[in-house]
Amino acid sequence: MHISEFAQRFEKVFATRPRVFRAPGRVNLIGEHTDYNDGFVMPAAVGFSIYVAIAARPDRKLVMRSEEFPGNFEFELDHLPPQRTGSWCDYVLGVATVLQQRGCEFAGANLLAHGEVPIGAGLSSSAAIEVASALALLSLGKTQLPLPEIAKLCRQAENNFVGARVGIMDQFVSCMGKAGHAILLDCRSLEPQFVPIPADLRLVVCNTMVKHDLATGAYNTRRAECEEGVRYFAKLDPAIRALRDVSLELLDQHARDLPATIWKRCCHVVRENQRTTDAAYALARGDVGRMGELMRASHCSLRDLYEVSCRELDLMVEAAEGLPGFCGGRMTGGGFGGCTVNLVRQENAAEFATQVAERYRRATGITPQVYSCSAENGVQALS
């Protein structure tokens, strides 16, 4: 991405020079479906980003265009739509709405978005455009907010305006990512611990190229099932506010008392929290073998207990096993398609990408996209 060229394209459209902001997507190494249960996650920001160019207008209009999606959108800042429009611009509109509700004033604006985060691959393009847009809009006003607060506001935009009941992980890591590190994030306190990723490892992300239609509905269903589990355990101990508060011992004691499906969902979340903290400890010590074991266990749990995997994800995980340099892998993201994340020795990463793609193609007839990347910094003002 050449920032000067992007700025020039903006200038051709809007006849003014912009400021440019970049926010990354993310890949989650471990800790899946734990964030909205107040648990632990361990994501890393990756080198696929959304870029937002912005310049003030003399009126109170918000004019938005994308280089990837059709349509020119124009709204009055003082009369933003009360609900989503069904277009990509909803992510920007949602952010503008929550910023205004927060008391942040900013000028009318021309905005151009450019995306490099693969859409629908589970790498959180939505959080990236929310975070980049938030910094862009704030740059046109007098309000400055700390990055964790921006992450909260962007999550609120996606929850309340877009209608996706996501947790805080995606927006937080897009704001706070650190090159060469994963983040062990406590999703209740929002206290991050930066965990170094060994320098000789690459994050190899394998896109199955499928996204099954039930993904969004099933995501909300899983949240409701977790909430049902919390209601049960809260009757036993009023201090329990989320599955984060349920111990392994309490979970095992009541395995036969819960409906089978609810127990499976709770079992995944409670044990995934433990796996995630264990994984941070292993990675910090450079124990890549233990990290790989925990990633494999996470995928099995997501497949068998949380039931958010699919045939293509399972085949992609299987395709990686036994390849030179492979240390561990699992599905990443909400599930029902999207990507796997793999830890691979740097000297083997290129050959791994070729072989895993060929194995998957032979098994499914689908040619995947495979990306080799590293952990990168979070949101930045580029110009």
PAFI-205002 format. One record per residue (C-alpha): residue number from 1; residue in one letter; x, y, z. Coordinates in pm, 1 decimal, decimal comma. Example, Ala and Ser with C-alpha at 12.3 -4.5 7.8 and 13.67 -1.06 7.14 Angstrom:
rec num->1; residu->a; x->1230,0; y->-450,0; z->780,0
rec num->2; residu->s; x->1367,0; y->-106,0; z->714,0
END
This chain:
rec num->1; residu->m; x->0,0; y->0,0; z->0,0
rec num->2; residu->h; x->157,1; y->330,3; z->-113,2
rec num->3; residu->i; x->12,3; y->594,9; z->113,6
rec num->4; residu->s; x->101,2; y->880,5; z->-119,4
rec num->5; residu->e; x->-83,6; y->711,6; z->-407,4
rec num->6; residu->f; x->-389,2; y->652,8; z->-189,2
rec num->7; residu->a; x->-384,6; y->1017,5; z->-84,5
rec num->8; residu->q; x->-360,8; y->1119,3; z->-449,0
rec num->9; residu->r; x->-663,3; y->906,4; z->-536,6
rec num->10; residu->f; x->-854,8; y->1076,9; z->-256,4
rec num->11; residu->e; x->-747,8; y->1415,3; z->-389,4
rec num->12; residu->k; x->-874,1; y->1329,6; z->-739,1
rec num->13; residu->v; x->-1216,3; y->1242,2; z->-598,2
rec num->14; residu->f; x->-1257,7; y->1518,1; z->-339,7
rec num->15; residu->a; x->-1015,7; y->1789,4; z->-460,3
rec num->16; residu->t; x->-847,4; y->1824,1; z->-121,2
rec num->17; residu->r; x->-551,6; y->1668,2; z->57,0
rec num->18; residu->p; x->-641,8; y->1409,5; z->326,5
rec num->19; residu->r; x->-497,1; y->1265,5; z->641,1
rec num->20; residu->v; x->-457,1; y->886,9; z->628,6
rec num->21; residu->f; x->-510,1; y->635,7; z->908,9
rec num->22; residu->r; x->-434,1; y->263,8; z->914,4
rec num->23; residu->a; x->-584,6; y->-3,0; z->1140,7
rec num->24; residu->p; x->-492,4; y->-372,8; z->1119,7
rec num->25; residu->g; x->-698,4; y->-685,6; z->1116,1
rec num->26; residu->r; x->-614,8; y->-955,7; z->1364,6
rec num->27; residu->v; x->-565,0; y->-1324,9; z->1401,7
rec num->28; residu->n; x->-646,9; y->-1496,1; z->1729,0
rec num->29; residu->l; x->-386,9; y->-1751,0; z->1833,2
rec num->30; residu->i; x->-605,9; y->-1902,7; z->2104,3
rec num->31; residu->g; x->-904,0; y->-1806,7; z->2318,9
rec num->32; residu->e; x->-1205,9; y->-1841,3; z->2090,6
rec num->33; residu->h; x->-1558,4; y->-1739,6; z->2195,6
rec num->34; residu->t; x->-1422,2; y->-1642,9; z->2536,7
rec num->35; residu->d; x->-1419,5; y->-1265,3; z->2488,3
rec num->36; residu->y; x->-1794,6; y->-1211,6; z->2526,9
rec num->37; residu->n; x->-1778,9; y->-1436,7; z->2833,5
rec num->38; residu->d; x->-1541,1; y->-1193,7; z->3011,9
rec num->39; residu->g; x->-1258,1; y->-1439,1; z->2956,7
rec num->40; residu->f; x->-907,2; y->-1443,8; z->2812,1
rec num->41; residu->v; x->-797,3; y->-1419,7; z->2450,1
rec num->42; residu->m; x->-457,1; y->-1405,5; z->2282,0
rec num->43; residu->p; x->-473,9; y->-1228,1; z->1944,8
rec num->44; residu->a; x->-210,1; y->-1051,4; z->1739,0
rec num->45; residu->a; x->-254,1; y->-766,0; z->1494,6
rec num->46; residu->v; x->-145,6; y->-869,3; z->1144,2
rec num->47; residu->g; x->-16,3; y->-691,8; z->837,6
rec num->48; residu->f; x->-352,6; y->-671,4; z->660,9
rec num->49; residu->s; x->-502,6; y->-329,9; z->718,6
rec num->50; residu->i; x->-788,9; y->-97,7; z->641,5
rec num->51; residu->y; x->-686,3; y->251,9; z->534,6
rec num->52; residu->v; x->-910,8; y->554,0; z->580,5
rec num->53; residu->a; x->-835,9; y->890,4; z->419,4
rec num->54; residu->i; x->-1030,9; y->1187,2; z->551,8
rec num->55; residu->a; x->-1058,9; y->1562,7; z->506,3
rec num->56; residu->a; x->-1293,6; y->1817,4; z->657,4
rec num->57; residu->r; x->-1583,4; y->1967,1; z->462,8
rec num->58; residu->p; x->-1726,5; y->2317,7; z->511,2
rec num->59; residu->d; x->-2075,4; y->2176,8; z->572,2
rec num->60; residu->r; x->-2215,5; y->1914,2; z->812,1
rec num->61; residu->k; x->-2221,4; y->1624,8; z->567,6
rec num->62; residu->l; x->-2044,9; y->1291,8; z->598,9
rec num->63; residu->v; x->-1961,2; y->1165,2; z->249,0
rec num->64; residu->m; x->-1816,5; y->814,6; z->219,3
rec num->65; residu->r; x->-1672,5; y->605,1; z->-59,2
rec num->66; residu->s; x->-1489,1; y->274,6; z->-74,7
rec num->67; residu->e; x->-1236,3; y->152,8; z->-328,1
rec num->68; residu->e; x->-1366,7; y->-202,6; z->-289,5
rec num->69; residu->f; x->-1744,2; y->-160,5; z->-266,3
rec num->70; residu->p; x->-1987,5; y->30,8; z->-488,1
rec num->71; residu->g; x->-2194,9; y->327,7; z->-385,9
rec num->72; residu->n; x->-2145,6; y->686,9; z->-278,9
rec num->73; residu->f; x->-2302,5; y->759,0; z->59,9
rec num->74; residu->e; x->-2393,6; y->1100,0; z->194,9
rec num->75; residu->f; x->-2553,6; y->1177,6; z->530,9
rec num->76; residu->e; x->-2615,6; y->1482,3; z->746,0
rec num->77; residu->l; x->-2404,4; y->1455,4; z->1061,1
rec num->78; residu->d; x->-2685,5; y->1608,2; z->1263,9
rec num->79; residu->h; x->-2938,2; y->1355,7; z->1130,6
rec num->80; residu->l; x->-2755,2; y->1024,8; z->1098,0
rec num->81; residu->p; x->-2979,3; y->724,0; z->1028,5
rec num->82; residu->p; x->-3107,7; y->558,1; z->1346,8
rec num->83; residu->q; x->-3043,0; y->207,5; z->1215,4
rec num->84; residu->r; x->-2811,1; y->29,3; z->975,3
rec num->85; residu->t; x->-2845,3; y->65,3; z->600,0
rec num->86; residu->g; x->-2710,5; y->-279,1; z->506,8
rec num->87; residu->s; x->-2398,1; y->-140,3; z->340,2
rec num->88; residu->w; x->-2027,5; y->-128,6; z->429,1
rec num->89; residu->c; x->-2075,2; y->230,9; z->542,7
rec num->90; residu->d; x->-2267,9; y->106,1; z->849,5
rec num->91; residu->y; x->-1938,5; y->50,3; z->1030,0
rec num->92; residu->v; x->-1843,9; y->416,3; z->982,4
rec num->93; residu->l; x->-2195,5; y->539,3; z->1059,1
rec num->94; residu->g; x->-2202,8; y->335,3; z->1378,0
rec num->95; residu->v; x->-1873,5; y->483,7; z->1491,9
rec num->96; residu->a; x->-1987,8; y->837,8; z->1408,0
rec num->97; residu->t; x->-2308,1; y->779,2; z->1604,4
rec num->98; residu->v; x->-2142,0; y->649,9; z->1921,1
rec num->99; residu->l; x->-1879,4; y->924,8; z->1910,5
rec num->100; residu->q; x->-2155,3; y->1184,0; z->1897,7
rec num->101; residu->q; x->-2335,4; y->1010,7; z->2184,8
rec num->102; residu->r; x->-2007,0; y->1025,8; z->2376,9
rec num->103; residu->g; x->-2003,5; y->1404,1; z->2326,8
rec num->104; residu->c; x->-1726,6; y->1411,9; z->2066,5
rec num->105; residu->e; x->-1778,5; y->1691,4; z->1814,6
rec num->106; residu->f; x->-1618,5; y->1680,8; z->1472,0
rec num->107; residu->a; x->-1655,0; y->1850,8; z->1138,1
rec num->108; residu->g; x->-1830,8; y->1730,1; z->826,8
rec num->109; residu->a; x->-1600,2; y->1506,0; z->627,8
rec num->110; residu->n; x->-1513,6; y->1338,0; z->302,9
rec num->111; residu->l; x->-1394,8; y->982,8; z->368,0
rec num->112; residu->l; x->-1239,4; y->720,1; z->140,8
rec num->113; residu->a; x->-1174,0; y->363,6; z->258,4
rec num->114; residu->h; x->-933,0; y->109,2; z->114,4
rec num->115; residu->g; x->-918,6; y->-245,8; z->246,3
rec num->116; residu->e; x->-652,7; y->-514,5; z->241,6
rec num->117; residu->v; x->-807,6; y->-736,4; z->510,8
rec num->118; residu->p; x->-973,4; y->-1034,6; z->338,6
rec num->119; residu->i; x->-1351,3; y->-998,9; z->381,2
rec num->120; residu->g; x->-1528,5; y->-1289,3; z->552,3
rec num->121; residu->a; x->-1205,4; y->-1467,5; z->640,9
rec num->122; residu->g; x->-1231,7; y->-1416,7; z->1015,6
rec num->123; residu->l; x->-951,9; y->-1157,8; z->1028,3
rec num->124; residu->s; x->-1185,7; y->-882,3; z->1151,6
rec num->125; residu->s; x->-1204,1; y->-634,3; z->869,0
rec num->126; residu->s; x->-1503,1; y->-482,6; z->1052,4
rec num->127; residu->a; x->-1300,1; y->-387,4; z->1360,6
rec num->128; residu->a; x->-1024,3; y->-248,1; z->1141,1
rec num->129; residu->i; x->-1252,0; y->-8,2; z->955,4
rec num->130; residu->e; x->-1423,3; y->92,6; z->1281,4
rec num->131; residu->v; x->-1094,5; y->176,1; z->1451,6
rec num->132; residu->a; x->-944,9; y->356,5; z->1152,6
rec num->133; residu->s; x->-1265,9; y->556,3; z->1107,6
rec num->134; residu->a; x->-1279,3; y->648,4; z->1476,0
rec num->135; residu->l; x->-930,7; y->798,8; z->1472,3
rec num->136; residu->a; x->-1002,9; y->968,1; z->1140,4
rec num->137; residu->l; x->-1323,7; y->1132,8; z->1266,1
rec num->138; residu->l; x->-1165,5; y->1234,5; z->1596,6
rec num->139; residu->s; x->-884,1; y->1403,8; z->1404,7
rec num->140; residu->l; x->-1143,0; y->1655,0; z->1277,9
rec num->141; residu->g; x->-1243,1; y->1763,6; z->1627,5
rec num->142; residu->k; x->-1092,5; y->1862,9; z->1959,1
rec num->143; residu->t; x->-1159,2; y->1544,8; z->2155,4
rec num->144; residu->q; x->-876,1; y->1301,7; z->2220,8
rec num->145; residu->l; x->-949,6; y->958,8; z->2366,0
rec num->146; residu->p; x->-717,2; y->684,9; z->2489,8
rec num->147; residu->l; x->-698,6; y->382,4; z->2263,1
rec num->148; residu->p; x->-874,2; y->141,5; z->2503,7
rec num->149; residu->e; x->-1167,6; y->384,1; z->2516,7
rec num->150; residu->i; x->-1175,9; y->397,2; z->2137,0
rec num->151; residu->a; x->-1185,2; y->17,1; z->2130,8
rec num->152; residu->k; x->-1488,0; y->18,6; z->2364,0
rec num->153; residu->l; x->-1671,6; y->274,9; z->2150,9
rec num->154; residu->c; x->-1603,6; y->78,6; z->1831,0
rec num->155; residu->r; x->-1734,9; y->-237,7; z->1992,7
rec num->156; residu->q; x->-2045,1; y->-46,1; z->2098,7
rec num->157; residu->a; x->-2093,4; y->65,9; z->1737,6
rec num->158; residu->e; x->-2081,3; y->-291,8; z->1611,4
rec num->159; residu->n; x->-2305,9; y->-421,6; z->1889,9
rec num->160; residu->n; x->-2573,2; y->-153,6; z->1883,6
rec num->161; residu->f; x->-2570,1; y->-11,2; z->1530,8
rec num->162; residu->v; x->-2444,7; y->-291,5; z->1307,4
rec num->163; residu->g; x->-2615,8; y->-553,4; z->1523,1
rec num->164; residu->a; x->-2329,1; y->-801,0; z->1570,7
rec num->165; residu->r; x->-2288,5; y->-903,6; z->1934,2
rec num->166; residu->v; x->-1910,3; y->-921,2; z->1922,4
rec num->167; residu->g; x->-1679,2; y->-902,3; z->2222,3
rec num->168; residu->i; x->-1403,2; y->-648,6; z->2274,6
rec num->169; residu->m; x->-1109,9; y->-850,6; z->2137,3
rec num->170; residu->d; x->-1110,6; y->-740,0; z->1773,6
rec num->171; residu->q; x->-1130,5; y->-367,8; z->1835,6
rec num->172; residu->f; x->-882,4; y->-382,9; z->2123,2
rec num->173; residu->v; x->-605,7; y->-555,6; z->1931,3
rec num->174; residu->s; x->-663,9; y->-333,6; z->1627,2
rec num->175; residu->c; x->-597,4; y->-39,9; z->1860,7
rec num->176; residu->m; x->-324,3; y->-184,0; z->2080,5
rec num->177; residu->g; x->-131,6; y->-437,0; z->1869,7
rec num->178; residu->k; x->245,8; y->-451,0; z->1912,9
rec num->179; residu->a; x->492,2; y->-574,0; z->1651,4
rec num->180; residu->g; x->642,3; y->-911,7; z->1737,1
rec num->181; residu->h; x->391,6; y->-977,9; z->2014,8
rec num->182; residu->a; x->58,5; y->-1138,1; z->2084,9
rec num->183; residu->i; x->-166,2; y->-984,3; z->2349,6
rec num->184; residu->l; x->-300,2; y->-1186,4; z->2641,0
rec num->185; residu->l; x->-610,9; y->-980,4; z->2707,5
rec num->186; residu->d; x->-833,0; y->-1001,5; z->3010,9
rec num->187; residu->c; x->-1164,2; y->-911,4; z->2848,7
rec num->188; residu->r; x->-1314,2; y->-801,7; z->3181,4
rec num->189; residu->s; x->-1046,8; y->-562,8; z->3307,0
rec num->190; residu->l; x->-901,4; y->-490,3; z->2959,7
rec num->191; residu->e; x->-557,4; y->-534,6; z->3108,9
rec num->192; residu->p; x->-318,7; y->-650,6; z->2834,4
rec num->193; residu->q; x->-1,2; y->-854,1; z->2869,9
rec num->194; residu->f; x->224,8; y->-842,2; z->2567,3
rec num->195; residu->v; x->360,8; y->-1190,1; z->2495,5
rec num->196; residu->p; x->664,6; y->-1211,8; z->2264,3
rec num->197; residu->i; x->629,6; y->-1444,1; z->1968,8
rec num->198; residu->p; x->959,8; y->-1623,1; z->1898,2
rec num->199; residu->a; x->1136,4; y->-1442,4; z->1615,5
rec num->200; residu->d; x->1183,2; y->-1761,1; z->1413,3
rec num->201; residu->l; x->806,5; y->-1823,2; z->1386,3
rec num->202; residu->r; x->564,5; y->-1703,1; z->1120,3
rec num->203; residu->l; x->187,7; y->-1680,9; z->1149,9
rec num->204; residu->v; x->52,1; y->-1864,3; z->846,7
rec num->205; residu->v; x->-316,3; y->-1793,3; z->791,0
rec num->206; residu->c; x->-503,6; y->-2034,3; z->562,6
rec num->207; residu->n; x->-833,9; y->-1914,9; z->416,5
rec num->208; residu->t; x->-1072,5; y->-2202,5; z->344,8
rec num->209; residu->m; x->-1259,8; y->-1975,1; z->98,4
rec num->210; residu->v; x->-1592,1; y->-2078,2; z->246,2
rec num->211; residu->k; x->-1827,9; y->-1900,6; z->483,2
rec num->212; residu->h; x->-2144,4; y->-2087,6; z->565,4
rec num->213; residu->d; x->-2465,1; y->-1886,7; z->591,0
rec num->214; residu->l; x->-2551,7; y->-1991,0; z->945,6
rec num->215; residu->a; x->-2244,7; y->-1815,7; z->1091,9
rec num->216; residu->t; x->-2413,2; y->-1496,7; z->1218,4
rec num->217; residu->g; x->-2722,9; y->-1664,7; z->1360,4
rec num->218; residu->a; x->-2518,0; y->-1938,2; z->1524,4
rec num->219; residu->y; x->-2288,0; y->-1680,2; z->1683,8
rec num->220; residu->n; x->-2580,0; y->-1511,3; z->1856,3
rec num->221; residu->t; x->-2721,0; y->-1851,5; z->1953,4
rec num->222; residu->r; x->-2391,7; y->-1948,3; z->2119,0
rec num->223; residu->r; x->-2399,4; y->-1626,3; z->2319,6
rec num->224; residu->a; x->-2752,2; y->-1702,2; z->2436,7
rec num->225; residu->e; x->-2648,8; y->-2057,2; z->2534,8
rec num->226; residu->c; x->-2358,7; y->-1920,4; z->2738,3
rec num->227; residu->e; x->-2592,9; y->-1675,7; z->2910,2
rec num->228; residu->e; x->-2822,3; y->-1963,4; z->3002,2
rec num->229; residu->g; x->-2525,4; y->-2138,7; z->3159,1
rec num->230; residu->v; x->-2438,7; y->-1825,2; z->3358,3
rec num->231; residu->r; x->-2793,9; y->-1802,1; z->3492,4
rec num->232; residu->y; x->-2767,6; y->-2160,2; z->3620,4
rec num->233; residu->f; x->-2431,9; y->-2113,2; z->3792,7
rec num->234; residu->a; x->-2532,4; y->-1773,5; z->3935,4
rec num->235; residu->k; x->-2804,7; y->-1951,4; z->4134,1
rec num->236; residu->l; x->-2529,1; y->-2156,0; z->4297,6
rec num->237; residu->d; x->-2302,4; y->-1855,9; z->4355,6
rec num->238; residu->p; x->-2433,1; y->-1498,0; z->4311,6
rec num->239; residu->a; x->-2074,8; y->-1378,6; z->4253,1
rec num->240; residu->i; x->-2076,5; y->-1551,3; z->3913,1
rec num->241; residu->r; x->-2143,3; y->-1286,8; z->3648,1
rec num->242; residu->a; x->-1999,6; y->-1465,1; z->3342,8
rec num->243; residu->l; x->-1855,7; y->-1803,0; z->3249,6
rec num->244; residu->r; x->-1519,7; y->-1647,6; z->3332,4
rec num->245; residu->d; x->-1616,8; y->-1690,3; z->3699,8
rec num->246; residu->v; x->-1696,2; y->-2062,8; z->3676,3
rec num->247; residu->s; x->-1415,8; y->-2287,8; z->3799,8
rec num->248; residu->l; x->-1324,3; y->-2619,9; z->3640,7
rec num->249; residu->e; x->-1423,3; y->-2791,9; z->3965,1
rec num->250; residu->l; x->-1770,0; y->-2632,9; z->3975,5
rec num->251; residu->l; x->-1821,2; y->-2711,8; z->3608,2
rec num->252; residu->d; x->-1735,3; y->-3079,7; z->3657,4
rec num->253; residu->q; x->-1952,9; y->-3108,8; z->3969,3
rec num->254; residu->h; x->-2261,7; y->-3005,4; z->3772,5
rec num->255; residu->a; x->-2191,2; y->-3176,3; z->3441,4
rec num->256; residu->r; x->-2507,9; y->-3388,8; z->3474,5
rec num->257; residu->d; x->-2731,6; y->-3106,7; z->3596,7
rec num->258; residu->l; x->-2724,0; y->-2890,4; z->3283,7
rec num->259; residu->p; x->-2886,5; y->-2963,3; z->2949,0
rec num->260; residu->a; x->-2625,6; y->-3144,3; z->2737,4
rec num->261; residu->t; x->-2586,3; y->-2862,7; z->2484,5
rec num->262; residu->i; x->-2549,3; y->-2593,4; z->2751,8
rec num->263; residu->w; x->-2290,1; y->-2800,6; z->2936,8
rec num->264; residu->k; x->-2086,3; y->-2844,6; z->2619,0
rec num->265; residu->r; x->-2084,5; y->-2470,3; z->2553,7
rec num->266; residu->c; x->-1983,3; y->-2395,2; z->2912,8
rec num->267; residu->c; x->-1720,1; y->-2667,6; z->2907,9
rec num->268; residu->h; x->-1553,6; y->-2518,0; z->2602,3
rec num->269; residu->v; x->-1544,0; y->-2164,5; z->2743,1
rec num->270; residu->v; x->-1419,1; y->-2257,3; z->3090,6
rec num->271; residu->r; x->-1146,6; y->-2486,7; z->2959,8
rec num->272; residu->e; x->-1054,0; y->-2250,8; z->2676,0
rec num->273; residu->n; x->-983,4; y->-1979,0; z->2930,7
rec num->274; residu->q; x->-740,1; y->-2211,9; z->3106,0
rec num->275; residu->r; x->-579,8; y->-2310,1; z->2774,7
rec num->276; residu->t; x->-531,1; y->-1945,0; z->2684,6
rec num->277; residu->t; x->-348,2; y->-1848,6; z->3002,1
rec num->278; residu->d; x->-140,6; y->-2166,5; z->2973,6
rec num->279; residu->a; x->-57,2; y->-2078,4; z->2613,3
rec num->280; residu->a; x->64,7; y->-1731,3; z->2706,9
rec num->281; residu->y; x->297,3; y->-1885,7; z->2964,1
rec num->282; residu->a; x->425,0; y->-2142,0; z->2711,9
rec num->283; residu->l; x->483,3; y->-1886,8; z->2437,9
rec num->284; residu->a; x->663,6; y->-1648,0; z->2673,3
rec num->285; residu->r; x->900,6; y->-1933,1; z->2765,6
rec num->286; residu->g; x->951,6; y->-2025,6; z->2400,6
rec num->287; residu->d; x->784,6; y->-2364,2; z->2457,5
rec num->288; residu->v; x->640,6; y->-2391,5; z->2108,8
rec num->289; residu->g; x->565,7; y->-2761,4; z->2150,2
rec num->290; residu->r; x->330,9; y->-2694,1; z->2441,6
rec num->291; residu->m; x->176,5; y->-2403,3; z->2252,3
rec num->292; residu->g; x->102,6; y->-2636,3; z->1961,3
rec num->293; residu->e; x->-64,1; y->-2890,4; z->2190,8
rec num->294; residu->l; x->-291,6; y->-2621,2; z->2332,3
rec num->295; residu->m; x->-386,5; y->-2495,9; z->1984,8
rec num->296; residu->r; x->-480,9; y->-2849,5; z->1877,9
rec num->297; residu->a; x->-689,9; y->-2896,9; z->2192,5
rec num->298; residu->s; x->-861,6; y->-2564,6; z->2126,2
rec num->299; residu->h; x->-963,9; y->-2671,8; z->1776,6
rec num->300; residu->c; x->-1099,2; y->-3005,0; z->1898,8
rec num->301; residu->s; x->-1305,5; y->-2823,2; z->2161,5
rec num->302; residu->l; x->-1442,7; y->-2575,4; z->1907,7
rec num->303; residu->r; x->-1532,5; y->-2866,2; z->1680,6
rec num->304; residu->d; x->-1682,9; y->-3104,1; z->1935,2
rec num->305; residu->l; x->-1810,2; y->-2889,9; z->2224,6
rec num->306; residu->y; x->-1882,2; y->-2545,2; z->2085,3
rec num->307; residu->e; x->-1970,3; y->-2690,5; z->1743,1
rec num->308; residu->v; x->-1859,2; y->-2393,0; z->1532,8
rec num->309; residu->s; x->-1617,2; y->-2568,1; z->1300,3
rec num->310; residu->c; x->-1707,5; y->-2717,8; z->962,5
rec num->311; residu->r; x->-1572,7; y->-2979,0; z->722,4
rec num->312; residu->e; x->-1348,5; y->-2734,0; z->540,0
rec num->313; residu->l; x->-1190,2; y->-2596,3; z->857,7
rec num->314; residu->d; x->-1128,3; y->-2947,1; z->989,0
rec num->315; residu->l; x->-967,5; y->-3050,7; z->661,1
rec num->316; residu->m; x->-745,4; y->-2742,0; z->662,7
rec num->317; residu->v; x->-629,7; y->-2822,2; z->1015,5
rec num->318; residu->e; x->-560,6; y->-3181,1; z->914,2
rec num->319; residu->a; x->-372,7; y->-3066,5; z->603,0
rec num->320; residu->a; x->-114,8; y->-2887,6; z->817,0
rec num->321; residu->e; x->-30,7; y->-3183,3; z->1039,2
rec num->322; residu->g; x->310,3; y->-3339,1; z->977,9
rec num->323; residu->l; x->441,4; y->-3071,6; z->741,9
rec num->324; residu->p; x->800,3; y->-2956,7; z->805,0
rec num->325; residu->g; x->820,6; y->-2663,1; z->1043,5
rec num->326; residu->f; x->457,8; y->-2690,3; z->1159,8
rec num->327; residu->c; x->423,3; y->-2628,1; z->1534,1
rec num->328; residu->g; x->47,2; y->-2605,3; z->1583,2
rec num->329; residu->g; x->-272,8; y->-2477,3; z->1428,2
rec num->330; residu->r; x->-644,2; y->-2428,4; z->1479,3
rec num->331; residu->m; x->-947,9; y->-2253,6; z->1338,7
rec num->332; residu->t; x->-956,7; y->-1884,6; z->1420,1
rec num->333; residu->g; x->-1251,4; y->-1646,1; z->1427,4
rec num->334; residu->g; x->-1619,8; y->-1711,0; z->1475,1
rec num->335; residu->g; x->-1624,0; y->-2036,7; z->1279,5
rec num->336; residu->f; x->-1831,1; y->-2209,3; z->1006,7
rec num->337; residu->g; x->-1557,1; y->-2124,6; z->755,6
rec num->338; residu->g; x->-1295,1; y->-1857,0; z->736,1
rec num->339; residu->c; x->-936,8; y->-1924,6; z->835,0
rec num->340; residu->t; x->-701,0; y->-2138,8; z->1033,3
rec num->341; residu->v; x->-395,3; y->-1993,5; z->1204,4
rec num->342; residu->n; x->-70,7; y->-2190,0; z->1213,1
rec num->343; residu->l; x->261,8; y->-2139,6; z->1387,1
rec num->344; residu->v; x->534,1; y->-2235,2; z->1141,2
rec num->345; residu->r; x->912,1; y->-2210,1; z->1153,6
rec num->346; residu->q; x->1023,4; y->-1920,9; z->936,7
rec num->347; residu->e; x->1257,4; y->-2128,8; z->720,0
rec num->348; residu->n; x->969,8; y->-2364,9; z->636,8
rec num->349; residu->a; x->691,0; y->-2108,8; z->594,1
rec num->350; residu->a; x->701,6; y->-2075,6; z->213,7
rec num->351; residu->e; x->704,8; y->-2450,4; z->151,4
rec num->352; residu->f; x->440,9; y->-2503,4; z->419,9
rec num->353; residu->a; x->210,9; y->-2257,5; z->242,7
rec num->354; residu->t; x->251,2; y->-2443,6; z->-86,8
rec num->355; residu->q; x->198,9; y->-2789,3; z->58,5
rec num->356; residu->v; x->-94,1; y->-2707,9; z->286,0
rec num->357; residu->a; x->-272,5; y->-2538,6; z->-4,7
rec num->358; residu->e; x->-221,1; y->-2841,6; z->-227,5
rec num->359; residu->r; x->-337,6; y->-3086,0; z->39,7
rec num->360; residu->y; x->-651,1; y->-2881,8; z->99,3
rec num->361; residu->r; x->-719,2; y->-2846,1; z->-275,1
rec num->362; residu->r; x->-694,3; y->-3223,5; z->-323,1
rec num->363; residu->a; x->-931,9; y->-3285,9; z->-31,1
rec num->364; residu->t; x->-1195,9; y->-3026,1; z->-122,5
rec num->365; residu->g; x->-1148,0; y->-2913,5; z->-481,5
rec num->366; residu->i; x->-1113,2; y->-2556,7; z->-348,0
rec num->367; residu->t; x->-801,4; y->-2347,3; z->-403,2
rec num->368; residu->p; x->-733,2; y->-2164,6; z->-74,9
rec num->369; residu->q; x->-554,7; y->-1839,7; z->-6,3
rec num->370; residu->v; x->-257,3; y->-1868,5; z->227,2
rec num->371; residu->y; x->-92,5; y->-1569,4; z->392,1
rec num->372; residu->s; x->237,9; y->-1569,1; z->578,5
rec num->373; residu->c; x->258,4; y->-1277,8; z->819,1
rec num->374; residu->s; x->391,5; y->-1154,2; z->1149,4
rec num->375; residu->a; x->249,8; y->-960,1; z->1442,7
rec num->376; residu->e; x->228,5; y->-586,7; z->1367,1
rec num->377; residu->n; x->152,9; y->-259,1; z->1543,7
rec num->378; residu->g; x->-199,8; y->-131,5; z->1599,6
rec num->379; residu->v; x->-373,5; y->174,9; z->1459,0
rec num->380; residu->q; x->-157,7; y->458,0; z->1327,6
rec num->381; residu->a; x->-189,8; y->803,9; z->1176,9
rec num->382; residu->l; x->19,4; y->781,9; z->861,3
rec num->383; residu->s; x->6,9; y->1135,0; z->726,5
END
